[in-house]
Amino acid sequence: MATSLRDSAAMRWTALLLLALAMFCSYIFMDILSPIKDLMQETRGWDSLAFGTMQGSEVFLNVFAFFLIFAGIILDKMGVRFTAVLSAAVMLVGALIKWYAVSDAFIGSSLETWFTNNLNYIPVFDELGVSPFYEGMPASAKFAACGFMIFGCGCEMAGITVSRGIVKWFKGREMALAMGSEMALARLGVATVMIFSPFFARLGGVVSVSRSVAFGVVLMCIALIMTIVYFFMDKKLDEQTGEAEEKDDPFKISDLGKILTDSGFWLVALLCVLYYSAIFPFQKYAVNMLQCNLTLTPPDADSFWASESITYVQYIIMLLVAATGFASNFQKKAAAKYGLLAVSILSLITYCYMGFMRQSAESIFAVFPLLAVLITPILGSYVDHKGKAATMLVLGSLLLIACHLTFAFVLPAFKGNAVGGVVIAYLTILVLGSSFSLVPASLWPSVPKLVDAKVIGSAYALIFWIQNIGLWLFPLLIGKVLDSTNEGVTDPTQLNYTAPLVMLASLGVAALVLGLVLKVVDKKKGLGLEEPNIKE
């Protein structure tokens, strides 16, 4: 008989679902403008630099105002429940500001005039070349960046809170599986936004970018409701167990010396920033990159493939791919396991065919997380039971390099080949998504093996902070490199993406070198990275 909510599998997984759905909604809002970069240029005058500066602003306060460290302190002092609700509320405020910034109401307002005339020069930040604004940046992009900074504070706070919440509910149980499952559902948000953001922007044949952002705002309201429900579940759990909320040792400045002199910490932190910088900033430009490198002919306006209903059909098939692929991991009987796997693969092929028939870059890129949803739990379970975390990191780096170089040199060679280009794009995107799965499955569980247990909370906060530097810098760099290598190009679907893609591939090369160093250090010091988490 269950003694607390935590002992009931249904309640444990309900708590996880509430947290994971909140993250799912936040992942959607994070990339809400990514699939409509071309429309932002056409309707709001955002060139690649303005777009990249706005996208990078999400983590600006986390990096330069050290908000991530404060988020860790709030979590330590106030506990999981309060911080979960606070993070969702902060994200909603930021989302509302961003929505107003791209709405028609902002155009011609006194606020637009103020943003046009101000924030063109910010002392110190401008001298250092790290200002989140610049002279000539469209007012709507500046104000949207302000909203996105606030959203980013809530989003990172939510990220560390969800991890703590999972530890609280799953300690001594299916923890790696729970973390893999949460990550898989959150990643589905990326696929969702790729399909629905352009759908809402073009709904009814009239282009309105604010409709897409409004869709994201509604989801952030849902995320807030989810965290409030979680608040009451978590409170009930504490009442049943009589536990105080679990808190790590708070972040101490004195911990810094201990962490920063630890070579293991630097290997993980640098691997993390290289990996994530090669993927998340790329996501923000990926749809536009495909528009520039694929030969896409829109279907006839009156055909089924151009109708609004196709979006819903394709999304249902995508959910079928994810659900059956994910569920196949948990089947004991071979017939059920391989039956579900077969349904998942057939659904994936159907989805890809529909994406090709729609001739839509955004629905082609939406396959990015689908393979990850299928294999993240498998990899998490493998690391739990068999080990080989460092080897997985090396493999992930190799796949990362291969994918970015394929996008840079192979894909453009197929321009003009309607079928060949799309096939290459699908395969590369699926492999890139799966390489991304290797990171959470192998990197995060390795941190406790590399860092002293007394400073683990502080180490995670620092790793996230270093990771955020990359997530701020690289959207900005991609935008700058794009503008400098495409001077005179006015059509947003005719840009040459070779230079930014080579830059991202070089991050993969650096990650590969560090992964190999980590293997050597592991062997020499006996850190146990290649050993399983669960000793049989």
TILOKOL-28571 format. One record per residue (C-alpha): residue in one letter; x, y, z. Coordinates in steps of 0.001 Angstrom, whole numbers, plus 500000, padded with zeros to 6 digits. Example, Ala and Ser with C-alpha at 12.3 -4.5 7.8 and 13.67 -1.06 7.14 Angstrom:
BEGIN
+----+--------+--------+--------+
: aa :      X :      Y :      Z :
+----+--------+--------+--------+
:  A : 512300 : 495500 : 507800 :
:  S : 513670 : 498940 : 507140 :
+----+--------+--------+--------+
This chain:
BEGIN
+----+--------+--------+--------+
: aa :      X :      Y :      Z :
+----+--------+--------+--------+
:  M : 500000 : 500000 : 500000 :
:  A : 501260 : 503464 : 499088 :
:  T : 502420 : 505510 : 502067 :
:  S : 502809 : 508772 : 500153 :
:  L : 502038 : 510216 : 496732 :
:  R : 505642 : 509440 : 495724 :
:  D : 505098 : 505707 : 496311 :
:  S : 502252 : 505672 : 493780 :
:  A : 503641 : 505301 : 490246 :
:  A : 500594 : 507111 : 488822 :
:  M : 501136 : 510128 : 491107 :
:  R : 504910 : 510217 : 490509 :
:  W : 504430 : 510272 : 486767 :
:  T : 501586 : 512805 : 487026 :
:  A : 503966 : 515162 : 488869 :
:  L : 506541 : 514592 : 486124 :
:  L : 503927 : 515209 : 483415 :
:  L : 502927 : 518562 : 484953 :
:  L : 506559 : 519730 : 485048 :
:  A : 507341 : 518320 : 481583 :
:  L : 504283 : 519994 : 480005 :
:  A : 505340 : 523348 : 481479 :
:  M : 508787 : 522847 : 479863 :
:  F : 507106 : 521719 : 476603 :
:  C : 505233 : 525061 : 476469 :
:  S : 508402 : 527038 : 477273 :
:  Y : 510365 : 525248 : 474501 :
:  I : 507640 : 526262 : 472053 :
:  F : 507823 : 529928 : 473048 :
:  M : 511637 : 529876 : 472998 :
:  D : 511611 : 529212 : 469234 :
:  I : 508314 : 530889 : 468335 :
:  L : 509938 : 533210 : 465729 :
:  S : 512567 : 530742 : 464441 :
:  P : 510453 : 529242 : 461602 :
:  I : 509259 : 532683 : 460436 :
:  K : 512589 : 534551 : 460148 :
:  D : 511732 : 535384 : 456508 :
:  L : 508363 : 536881 : 457556 :
:  M : 510034 : 538955 : 460296 :
:  Q : 512260 : 540515 : 457621 :
:  E : 509357 : 541111 : 455225 :
:  T : 506837 : 542498 : 457759 :
:  R : 508995 : 544066 : 460486 :
:  G : 512280 : 544812 : 458698 :
:  W : 514441 : 542535 : 460884 :
:  D : 517610 : 541609 : 458958 :
:  S : 519804 : 538675 : 460102 :
:  L : 521684 : 540866 : 462606 :
:  A : 518467 : 542191 : 464216 :
:  F : 517005 : 538675 : 464290 :
:  G : 520165 : 537155 : 465788 :
:  T : 520557 : 539940 : 468376 :
:  M : 516928 : 539503 : 469495 :
:  Q : 517281 : 535686 : 469656 :
:  G : 520502 : 535914 : 471683 :
:  S : 518897 : 538333 : 474161 :
:  E : 516999 : 535447 : 475790 :
:  V : 519981 : 534570 : 477988 :
:  F : 521453 : 538091 : 478305 :
:  L : 520359 : 538704 : 481936 :
:  N : 521318 : 535154 : 482925 :
:  V : 524856 : 535769 : 481669 :
:  F : 525554 : 539436 : 482431 :
:  A : 523307 : 540055 : 485451 :
:  F : 524174 : 536594 : 486854 :
:  F : 520457 : 535892 : 487118 :
:  L : 521085 : 532149 : 486917 :
:  I : 523025 : 532307 : 490176 :
:  F : 520155 : 534267 : 491785 :
:  A : 517703 : 531667 : 490452 :
:  G : 519735 : 528988 : 492241 :
:  I : 519624 : 531007 : 495462 :
:  I : 515824 : 531513 : 495139 :
:  L : 515428 : 527769 : 494579 :
:  D : 517552 : 526991 : 497649 :
:  K : 515717 : 529463 : 499888 :
:  M : 512134 : 529036 : 498643 :
:  G : 512079 : 525422 : 497442 :
:  V : 510814 : 523698 : 494283 :
:  R : 507098 : 524566 : 494438 :
:  F : 507397 : 528320 : 494879 :
:  T : 510187 : 528593 : 492286 :
:  A : 508231 : 526530 : 489720 :
:  V : 505229 : 528898 : 489929 :
:  L : 507480 : 531990 : 489988 :
:  S : 509398 : 530846 : 486892 :
:  A : 506146 : 530253 : 484938 :
:  A : 504838 : 533703 : 485964 :
:  V : 508095 : 535408 : 484896 :
:  M : 507996 : 533579 : 481539 :
:  L : 504401 : 534720 : 480979 :
:  V : 505292 : 538395 : 481662 :
:  G : 508197 : 538201 : 479185 :
:  A : 505994 : 536463 : 476602 :
:  L : 503332 : 539201 : 476837 :
:  I : 505947 : 541941 : 476269 :
:  K : 507351 : 540107 : 473246 :
:  W : 503842 : 539642 : 471835 :
:  Y : 503077 : 543364 : 472148 :
:  A : 506432 : 544220 : 470512 :
:  V : 505582 : 542356 : 467282 :
:  S : 501872 : 543280 : 467272 :
:  D : 500344 : 545877 : 464947 :
:  A : 499412 : 547971 : 468019 :
:  F : 503117 : 548672 : 468653 :
:  I : 503575 : 550217 : 465184 :
:  G : 503267 : 553996 : 465398 :
:  S : 502900 : 553977 : 469208 :
:  S : 504777 : 556341 : 471526 :
:  L : 506605 : 553259 : 472819 :
:  E : 507930 : 552582 : 469302 :
:  T : 509180 : 556174 : 469082 :
:  W : 510909 : 555832 : 472467 :
:  F : 512637 : 552567 : 471497 :
:  T : 513708 : 554043 : 468142 :
:  N : 515339 : 557022 : 469857 :
:  N : 516783 : 555244 : 472904 :
:  L : 518948 : 552244 : 473828 :
:  N : 521175 : 552920 : 470810 :
:  Y : 524250 : 553203 : 472981 :
:  I : 524791 : 551437 : 476300 :
:  P : 528013 : 552452 : 478100 :
:  V : 530537 : 549689 : 478883 :
:  F : 528447 : 547017 : 477069 :
:  D : 528967 : 548801 : 473739 :
:  E : 532699 : 549190 : 474395 :
:  L : 532942 : 545480 : 475171 :
:  G : 530865 : 544629 : 472081 :
:  V : 528254 : 542735 : 474115 :
:  S : 525300 : 545158 : 474034 :
:  P : 521878 : 543536 : 473468 :
:  F : 520908 : 546504 : 471249 :
:  Y : 522625 : 548586 : 468556 :
:  E : 521966 : 551803 : 466666 :
:  G : 519597 : 551164 : 463771 :
:  M : 518061 : 548052 : 465366 :
:  P : 514293 : 548105 : 464668 :
:  A : 512298 : 549335 : 467698 :
:  S : 510102 : 546215 : 467618 :
:  A : 513219 : 544006 : 467819 :
:  K : 514568 : 546037 : 470784 :
:  F : 511320 : 545797 : 472742 :
:  A : 510909 : 542108 : 471825 :
:  A : 514475 : 541559 : 473117 :
:  C : 513478 : 543122 : 476473 :
:  G : 510554 : 540714 : 476752 :
:  F : 512714 : 537775 : 475674 :
:  M : 515320 : 538609 : 478366 :
:  I : 512611 : 538422 : 481042 :
:  F : 511260 : 535194 : 479527 :
:  G : 514803 : 533761 : 479512 :
:  C : 515201 : 534415 : 483254 :
:  G : 512039 : 532414 : 483941 :
:  C : 512973 : 529691 : 481472 :
:  E : 516385 : 528932 : 482969 :
:  M : 514890 : 529111 : 486467 :
:  A : 512287 : 526556 : 485327 :
:  G : 515025 : 524311 : 483916 :
:  I : 516923 : 523979 : 487202 :
:  T : 513653 : 523710 : 489165 :
:  V : 512307 : 520836 : 487044 :
:  S : 515548 : 518874 : 487519 :
:  R : 515268 : 519312 : 491302 :
:  G : 511588 : 518349 : 491220 :
:  I : 512371 : 515115 : 489355 :
:  V : 515079 : 514236 : 491906 :
:  K : 512569 : 514831 : 494709 :
:  W : 509881 : 512561 : 493243 :
:  F : 512081 : 509852 : 491685 :
:  K : 515020 : 509446 : 494074 :
:  G : 515873 : 505759 : 494309 :
:  R : 513434 : 504989 : 491493 :
:  E : 513409 : 505432 : 487684 :
:  M : 515388 : 508698 : 487745 :
:  A : 517337 : 508476 : 484454 :
:  L : 514175 : 507310 : 482717 :
:  A : 512187 : 510198 : 484245 :
:  M : 514808 : 512756 : 483152 :
:  G : 514950 : 511237 : 479658 :
:  S : 511147 : 511278 : 479436 :
:  E : 510919 : 514926 : 480534 :
:  M : 513574 : 515862 : 477970 :
:  A : 511795 : 513910 : 475221 :
:  L : 508470 : 515668 : 475844 :
:  A : 510117 : 519092 : 476078 :
:  R : 511920 : 518453 : 472752 :
:  L : 508565 : 517722 : 471118 :
:  G : 507920 : 521419 : 471711 :
:  V : 510559 : 522179 : 469057 :
:  A : 508697 : 520055 : 466491 :
:  T : 505377 : 521614 : 467512 :
:  V : 506564 : 525186 : 467048 :
:  M : 508081 : 524406 : 463625 :
:  I : 504663 : 523278 : 462404 :
:  F : 502308 : 525688 : 464171 :
:  S : 504210 : 529002 : 464247 :
:  P : 504122 : 529419 : 460416 :
:  F : 500575 : 527993 : 460392 :
:  F : 499272 : 530745 : 462706 :
:  A : 501371 : 533433 : 461002 :
:  R : 499751 : 532660 : 457623 :
:  L : 496279 : 531651 : 458879 :
:  G : 493460 : 532698 : 456542 :
:  G : 495906 : 533866 : 453878 :
:  V : 496776 : 537075 : 455776 :
:  V : 500308 : 537222 : 457228 :
:  S : 500432 : 538298 : 460889 :
:  V : 503534 : 537412 : 462903 :
:  S : 501860 : 538500 : 466177 :
:  R : 499354 : 535615 : 465854 :
:  S : 502225 : 533128 : 466219 :
:  V : 503480 : 534855 : 469357 :
:  A : 499911 : 535034 : 470734 :
:  F : 499726 : 531222 : 470342 :
:  G : 502885 : 531014 : 472468 :
:  V : 501407 : 533355 : 475107 :
:  V : 498339 : 531096 : 475459 :
:  L : 500678 : 528133 : 476029 :
:  M : 502583 : 530068 : 478708 :
:  C : 499244 : 530606 : 480504 :
:  I : 498738 : 526818 : 480386 :
:  A : 502299 : 526309 : 481746 :
:  L : 501462 : 528582 : 484698 :
:  I : 498329 : 526524 : 485454 :
:  M : 500407 : 523302 : 485319 :
:  T : 502907 : 524645 : 487860 :
:  I : 500090 : 525753 : 490196 :
:  V : 498601 : 522228 : 490124 :
:  Y : 502118 : 520841 : 490781 :
:  F : 502437 : 523272 : 493737 :
:  F : 499490 : 521628 : 495510 :
:  M : 500675 : 518073 : 494703 :
:  D : 504148 : 518827 : 496046 :
:  K : 502713 : 520468 : 499187 :
:  K : 500568 : 517387 : 499813 :
:  L : 503645 : 515148 : 499452 :
:  D : 505540 : 517146 : 502097 :
:  E : 502554 : 516977 : 504450 :
:  Q : 502450 : 513177 : 504050 :
:  T : 506175 : 512570 : 504499 :
:  G : 506817 : 515298 : 507071 :
:  E : 509952 : 516244 : 505095 :
:  A : 511121 : 519773 : 504740 :
:  E : 511624 : 520704 : 501102 :
:  E : 514894 : 519279 : 499883 :
:  K : 517488 : 521987 : 499406 :
:  D : 521068 : 521870 : 498221 :
:  D : 523763 : 523774 : 500042 :
:  P : 523251 : 527345 : 498850 :
:  F : 525644 : 528808 : 496292 :
:  K : 528701 : 530155 : 498093 :
:  I : 531359 : 532382 : 496556 :
:  S : 533933 : 530285 : 498443 :
:  D : 532828 : 527252 : 496403 :
:  L : 534064 : 528962 : 493247 :
:  G : 537732 : 528366 : 493978 :
:  K : 537177 : 524678 : 494624 :
:  I : 535145 : 524250 : 491419 :
:  L : 537261 : 526435 : 489116 :
:  T : 540467 : 524573 : 489990 :
:  D : 538823 : 521238 : 489135 :
:  S : 539886 : 520032 : 485653 :
:  G : 536877 : 517685 : 485480 :
:  F : 534519 : 520621 : 485927 :
:  W : 536128 : 522542 : 483050 :
:  L : 535964 : 519552 : 480725 :
:  V : 532236 : 519112 : 481352 :
:  A : 531461 : 522859 : 481255 :
:  L : 533322 : 523399 : 477974 :
:  L : 531848 : 520268 : 476401 :
:  C : 528429 : 521501 : 477409 :
:  V : 528849 : 525006 : 475970 :
:  L : 530303 : 523660 : 472689 :
:  Y : 527561 : 521075 : 472216 :
:  Y : 524622 : 523330 : 473039 :
:  S : 526041 : 526290 : 471065 :
:  A : 526214 : 524099 : 467963 :
:  I : 522542 : 523085 : 468299 :
:  F : 520271 : 525680 : 469963 :
:  P : 521451 : 528747 : 467973 :
:  F : 521317 : 526612 : 464793 :
:  Q : 517655 : 525764 : 465546 :
:  K : 516824 : 529473 : 465338 :
:  Y : 518140 : 529674 : 461759 :
:  A : 517545 : 526115 : 460520 :
:  V : 514232 : 526760 : 458729 :
:  N : 515658 : 529759 : 456889 :
:  M : 518789 : 527718 : 456028 :
:  L : 516562 : 525052 : 454429 :
:  Q : 514557 : 527717 : 452559 :
:  C : 517848 : 528958 : 451103 :
:  N : 519238 : 525516 : 450140 :
:  L : 516208 : 523495 : 449023 :
:  T : 514237 : 523890 : 445811 :
:  L : 510703 : 524153 : 447178 :
:  T : 507681 : 524738 : 444924 :
:  P : 504534 : 525643 : 446896 :
:  P : 501581 : 523324 : 446077 :
:  D : 498524 : 524705 : 444250 :
:  A : 496488 : 526944 : 446541 :
:  D : 493367 : 524795 : 446130 :
:  S : 495113 : 521424 : 446690 :
:  F : 494902 : 519335 : 449890 :
:  W : 498630 : 519926 : 450529 :
:  A : 498086 : 523689 : 450740 :
:  S : 495012 : 523453 : 452996 :
:  E : 494984 : 524328 : 456706 :
:  S : 493715 : 520859 : 457668 :
:  I : 496992 : 519219 : 456508 :
:  T : 498764 : 520920 : 459450 :
:  Y : 496555 : 519095 : 461956 :
:  V : 496876 : 515760 : 460155 :
:  Q : 500663 : 516046 : 460028 :
:  Y : 500851 : 516976 : 463710 :
:  I : 498703 : 513984 : 464733 :
:  I : 501041 : 511706 : 462748 :
:  M : 504034 : 513330 : 464459 :
:  L : 502526 : 512620 : 467888 :
:  L : 501947 : 509014 : 466778 :
:  V : 505655 : 508725 : 465803 :
:  A : 506708 : 510072 : 469194 :
:  A : 504196 : 508160 : 471340 :
:  T : 504701 : 504727 : 469749 :
:  G : 508501 : 505141 : 469552 :
:  F : 508681 : 506258 : 473182 :
:  A : 506291 : 503529 : 474416 :
:  S : 508276 : 500801 : 472632 :
:  N : 511085 : 501356 : 475195 :
:  F : 508898 : 500087 : 478024 :
:  Q : 507503 : 496875 : 476529 :
:  K : 508609 : 493598 : 478086 :
:  K : 507206 : 491419 : 475297 :
:  A : 509178 : 491417 : 472027 :
:  A : 505995 : 491383 : 469887 :
:  A : 504644 : 494535 : 471540 :
:  K : 508052 : 496258 : 471469 :
:  Y : 508752 : 495656 : 467760 :
:  G : 505089 : 496200 : 466811 :
:  L : 505154 : 499698 : 468316 :
:  L : 508556 : 500365 : 466757 :
:  A : 507209 : 499382 : 463322 :
:  V : 504204 : 501704 : 463730 :
:  S : 506592 : 504519 : 464765 :
:  I : 508860 : 504027 : 461726 :
:  L : 505935 : 503785 : 459276 :
:  S : 504408 : 506931 : 460820 :
:  L : 507759 : 508724 : 460472 :
:  I : 507979 : 507798 : 456773 :
:  T : 504381 : 509016 : 456294 :
:  Y : 505215 : 512270 : 458091 :
:  C : 508294 : 512834 : 455890 :
:  Y : 506276 : 512169 : 452727 :
:  M : 503679 : 514746 : 453806 :
:  G : 506412 : 517290 : 454577 :
:  F : 507795 : 516758 : 451064 :
:  M : 504366 : 517143 : 449458 :
:  R : 503762 : 520355 : 451414 :
:  Q : 507132 : 521689 : 450154 :
:  S : 507521 : 523416 : 453501 :
:  A : 510950 : 523984 : 455103 :
:  E : 509434 : 524298 : 458577 :
:  S : 507628 : 520943 : 458452 :
:  I : 510835 : 519326 : 457110 :
:  F : 512875 : 520646 : 460055 :
:  A : 510142 : 519567 : 462506 :
:  V : 511507 : 515964 : 462348 :
:  F : 514540 : 517222 : 464319 :
:  P : 513468 : 515940 : 467766 :
:  L : 511535 : 512850 : 466632 :
:  L : 514442 : 510399 : 466639 :
:  A : 515588 : 511945 : 469933 :
:  V : 512211 : 511156 : 471533 :
:  L : 512681 : 507531 : 470509 :
:  I : 516290 : 507029 : 471572 :
:  T : 516841 : 509330 : 474607 :
:  P : 515221 : 506831 : 477038 :
:  I : 517206 : 503970 : 475414 :
:  L : 520483 : 505877 : 475855 :
:  G : 519605 : 506926 : 479431 :
:  S : 518856 : 503316 : 480326 :
:  Y : 522072 : 502170 : 478586 :
:  V : 524218 : 504609 : 480618 :
:  D : 522393 : 503527 : 483797 :
:  H : 523062 : 499839 : 483189 :
:  K : 526118 : 499596 : 480872 :
:  G : 528008 : 502895 : 481155 :
:  K : 530175 : 504241 : 478265 :
:  A : 529198 : 507909 : 478883 :
:  A : 532527 : 509341 : 477612 :
:  T : 532383 : 507191 : 474440 :
:  M : 528873 : 508521 : 473756 :
:  L : 530126 : 512103 : 474000 :
:  V : 532806 : 511386 : 471381 :
:  L : 530231 : 509747 : 469100 :
:  G : 527865 : 512717 : 469560 :
:  S : 530636 : 515144 : 468533 :
:  L : 531441 : 513148 : 465382 :
:  L : 527769 : 513150 : 464339 :
:  L : 527529 : 516898 : 465049 :
:  I : 530502 : 517672 : 462763 :
:  A : 529197 : 515410 : 459975 :
:  C : 525737 : 517013 : 460051 :
:  H : 526856 : 520656 : 459939 :
:  L : 529334 : 519918 : 457125 :
:  T : 526583 : 518107 : 455195 :
:  F : 524353 : 521181 : 455527 :
:  A : 527253 : 523429 : 454458 :
:  F : 528540 : 521538 : 451394 :
:  V : 526366 : 518563 : 450391 :
:  L : 522883 : 520103 : 450662 :
:  P : 523628 : 523154 : 448433 :
:  A : 524983 : 520760 : 445776 :
:  F : 521475 : 519258 : 445531 :
:  K : 519774 : 522609 : 444922 :
:  G : 517571 : 522103 : 441907 :
:  N : 517037 : 518441 : 442759 :
:  A : 513588 : 518598 : 444396 :
:  V : 513627 : 515041 : 445800 :
:  G : 517348 : 514520 : 446501 :
:  G : 517708 : 517748 : 448492 :
:  V : 514744 : 516950 : 450739 :
:  V : 515960 : 513355 : 451360 :
:  I : 519451 : 514616 : 452344 :
:  A : 517845 : 517266 : 454581 :
:  Y : 515592 : 514743 : 456360 :
:  L : 518397 : 512258 : 457017 :
:  T : 520811 : 514928 : 458281 :
:  I : 518201 : 516545 : 460549 :
:  L : 517254 : 513162 : 462080 :
:  V : 520919 : 512288 : 462746 :
:  L : 521568 : 515748 : 464247 :
:  G : 518588 : 515287 : 466574 :
:  S : 519838 : 511884 : 467667 :
:  S : 523373 : 513213 : 468308 :
:  F : 521778 : 515783 : 470603 :
:  S : 520225 : 512918 : 472609 :
:  L : 523670 : 511619 : 473471 :
:  V : 524382 : 514733 : 475540 :
:  P : 521700 : 514686 : 478263 :
:  A : 521982 : 510897 : 478469 :
:  S : 525745 : 510896 : 479039 :
:  L : 526966 : 514373 : 480077 :
:  W : 524619 : 515331 : 482923 :
:  P : 524834 : 512041 : 484870 :
:  S : 528666 : 512342 : 484665 :
:  V : 528846 : 515619 : 486623 :
:  P : 528547 : 513979 : 490096 :
:  K : 531495 : 511703 : 489165 :
:  L : 533681 : 514683 : 488243 :
:  V : 532819 : 517232 : 490924 :
:  D : 533008 : 517067 : 494730 :
:  A : 529531 : 516209 : 496119 :
:  K : 529660 : 519206 : 498517 :
:  V : 529654 : 521712 : 495637 :
:  I : 527455 : 519892 : 493118 :
:  G : 524637 : 522489 : 493251 :
:  S : 527081 : 525339 : 492692 :
:  A : 528821 : 523388 : 489912 :
:  Y : 525543 : 522895 : 488019 :
:  A : 524733 : 526619 : 488376 :
:  L : 528152 : 527530 : 486962 :
:  I : 527858 : 525030 : 484099 :
:  F : 524473 : 526501 : 483149 :
:  W : 525953 : 530006 : 483319 :
:  I : 528871 : 529073 : 481025 :
:  Q : 526425 : 527309 : 478675 :
:  N : 524310 : 530481 : 478529 :
:  I : 527312 : 532512 : 477336 :
:  G : 527370 : 530314 : 474218 :
:  L : 523587 : 530541 : 473780 :
:  W : 523832 : 534348 : 473911 :
:  L : 526898 : 534674 : 471665 :
:  F : 526213 : 532284 : 468804 :
:  P : 522783 : 533478 : 467546 :
:  L : 524423 : 536920 : 467394 :
:  L : 527537 : 535597 : 465595 :
:  I : 525499 : 533630 : 463058 :
:  G : 523510 : 536801 : 462264 :
:  K : 526698 : 538877 : 461873 :
:  V : 528434 : 536266 : 459713 :
:  L : 525314 : 535897 : 457535 :
:  D : 525057 : 539641 : 456967 :
:  S : 528779 : 540039 : 456214 :
:  T : 528878 : 537095 : 453748 :
:  N : 525627 : 538083 : 451985 :
:  E : 526093 : 541784 : 451292 :
:  G : 523578 : 543076 : 448772 :
:  V : 521270 : 540041 : 449128 :
:  T : 517768 : 541350 : 449893 :
:  D : 515736 : 538142 : 449491 :
:  P : 515749 : 536307 : 452874 :
:  T : 515406 : 532941 : 451073 :
:  Q : 518574 : 533414 : 448963 :
:  L : 521253 : 533670 : 451670 :
:  N : 524480 : 531638 : 451606 :
:  Y : 524789 : 529729 : 454898 :
:  T : 528188 : 528052 : 454284 :
:  A : 530259 : 530261 : 456644 :
:  P : 527941 : 530015 : 459715 :
:  L : 527634 : 526231 : 459234 :
:  V : 531420 : 525780 : 459066 :
:  M : 531659 : 527859 : 462257 :
:  L : 529181 : 525495 : 463989 :
:  A : 531042 : 522417 : 462678 :
:  S : 534248 : 523796 : 464230 :
:  L : 532475 : 523783 : 467623 :
:  G : 531895 : 520057 : 467027 :
:  V : 535618 : 519572 : 466321 :
:  A : 536515 : 521304 : 469604 :
:  A : 533939 : 519140 : 471441 :
:  L : 535465 : 516012 : 469861 :
:  V : 538964 : 516962 : 471097 :
:  L : 537619 : 517596 : 474609 :
:  G : 535680 : 514318 : 474555 :
:  L : 538875 : 512417 : 473742 :
:  V : 540743 : 514293 : 476505 :
:  L : 537936 : 513356 : 478914 :
:  K : 538357 : 509671 : 477989 :
:  V : 542102 : 509894 : 478737 :
:  V : 541517 : 511701 : 482074 :
:  D : 538854 : 509145 : 482988 :
:  K : 541255 : 506266 : 482318 :
:  K : 544135 : 507882 : 484176 :
:  K : 542188 : 509035 : 487256 :
:  G : 539630 : 506202 : 487332 :
:  L : 536669 : 508605 : 487451 :
:  G : 534280 : 505849 : 486381 :
:  L : 532684 : 507697 : 483451 :
:  E : 532603 : 504507 : 481389 :
:  E : 531055 : 502560 : 484276 :
:  P : 527269 : 502103 : 484691 :
:  N : 525315 : 504320 : 487125 :
:  I : 523449 : 501300 : 488500 :
:  K : 525720 : 498535 : 489751 :
:  E : 524092 : 495188 : 488945 :
+----+--------+--------+--------+
